[in-house]
Every structure is written in structure tokens, then in C-alpha cells.
Amino acid sequence: MQSVPFSPVTDIKIVSQKERCPAGYFMGGQNVIEDLTVIGEDDPVPAGFTAVTKPHDDDDKALRKHFLCLKIQASKTAVSAVFDIVLINRNKGETAPPGYKLLTNEVNNLSVCFKVAPMMRGQPGPPSDHQNTYSVPPQNQWYGHAPVPGPQQHQPSYQALPAVSGKPGASSAIEGLPFEVNSKFEILWKKSGSVIPAMQSLSANDINTKYNYDFSKEQAVTSR
């Protein structure tokens, strides 16, 4: 088997604007395929279609007893476009994928299925009064796919305060002091089974009698 001088086609994508051509892909031109059909070699070519009668690499017939017809339209004026083509063998029980058109004429026992989707042209959004705090990469909007919505911007209900940092070399007033418990409490820890004393119940009169203070000295000072 001789090697093919051309690299095989591994993927095809249709974009609405040439600036959105993905990395690793080549722009095919300013036109898109709006519709396609297969006719017999004796049938007239439908209006607005162009028949592919010869292959690209020689002068033989492209298809035996059939012609592939394409309806080519400028991408700026096209309403819809073909963005996927599938070949199935109905003799083996294969069926067209959901949403695909099935051509009645078979080519070499294979049926052509294709999917048409409306052209999507990006429109600039309304101007914003504030600058977003995030950046959104350009969205690659393919035919037949809705644009992915960006994240919603919410105004925070709080205000962030600046962090307060200590001065270099500053020390706290208690830095270097050892933490020790008063020795009078050590006896309580050493006792085993210590009993908590009962709380004394005082009435309102007892509290007024025991803790009454008339603030006479303070009033005398402030009255001077």
C-alpha cells in the first residue's frame, strides 16, 4: 500500500467569524455549506445547488451513478449551515442520529445523514457601569450550540477593611513574662475529691444591706 501524500482530515469545525478559528485549525474560506443532497446521474441539479461531478485528485467520476450536490452560501448571508455529516449502513440496521436529516438516495450502500443548525453571530453586550473583577476568555460559538453564559457579577454586601500589621521590632508589654498560677490555688488542685461550697441564697433586702453604697464621696467631689 502506497503512502498518501496528504495528511488525513481529522476534524472539521464551522465558526461564525474568522477571528474565532480555534488553534490548530485552518480557515477554509468565506463560504459555508447551507444544504446538500444526493441525486442520480440523470436527475437535474436542484436550483441553487452545485454538483460535485469529479474528485479533487483526478478526472474520474466522483460517485458511481450519483452526484453530490452542495448549496454554498456566503457566511455573512447564510441563515443556516451544515456542521456534521454521518454515513450509515441501513442494511446493517444503522439509523440516523437524532436531529440529523437522512437522504433517500444511497451511495455505495451508504446513506448520508447531516445536521443543519442556524448561524450564530455574536453580538456585543450592553456597556457596564463598573469594571468586572474577573476576566472571561472569548467564547468559541459553534453552529448549533448556544453560547456558554458567563458568571454573574454580584455586588458584595460588606466592605473589606485593610489588614493592620504590627510595626517591625515592636514587642508586647507582657512579652517574656512567665505564665504562673498563684500559689494559693495550688492547694485546691492537690486536694482529691474537692467539694464545691454551696451557694448562699440572698434576698433583695440582704443584697441592699450588704452591698449598699450611697456614692456620697463621689457626689461631694463632683459638686465642688
Stockholm file with secondary structure:
# STOCKHOLM 1.0

chainA/1-224         MQSVPFSPVTDIKIVSQKERCPAGYFMGGQNVIEDLTVIGEDDPVPAGFTAVTKPHDDDDKALRKHFLCLKIQASKTAVSAVFDIVLINRNKGETAPPGYKLLTNEVNNLSVCFKVAPMMRGQPGPPSDHQNTYSVPPQNQWYGHAPVPGPQQHQPSYQALPAVSGKPGASSAIEGLPFEVNSKFEILWKKSGSVIPAMQSLSANDINTKYNYDFSKEQAVTSR
#=GR chainA/1-224 SS CCCCSSCCCCCCCCBSSGGGCCTTCCCCCSEEEEEEEEEETTSCCCTTCEEECSCSSSSSCSBTTEEEEEEEEETTTCSEEEEEEEEECGGGTCCCCTTCEEEEEEETTEEEEEEEEECCCCCCCCCCSSCCSSCCCCCCCBTTCCCCCCCCCCCCSSCCCCCCCCCTTCCCTTTTCCCCCCGGGHHHHHSSSCCCCCCCCCCHHHHHHHHCCCCHHHHHHHTC
#=GC SS_cons         CCCCSSCCCCCCCCBSSGGGCCTTCCCCCSEEEEEEEEEETTSCCCTTCEEECSCSSSSSCSBTTEEEEEEEEETTTCSEEEEEEEEECGGGTCCCCTTCEEEEEEETTEEEEEEEEECCCCCCCCCCSSCCSSCCCCCCCBTTCCCCCCCCCCCCSSCCCCCCCCCTTCCCTTTTCCCCCCGGGHHHHHSSSCCCCCCCCCCHHHHHHHHCCCCHHHHHHHTC
//
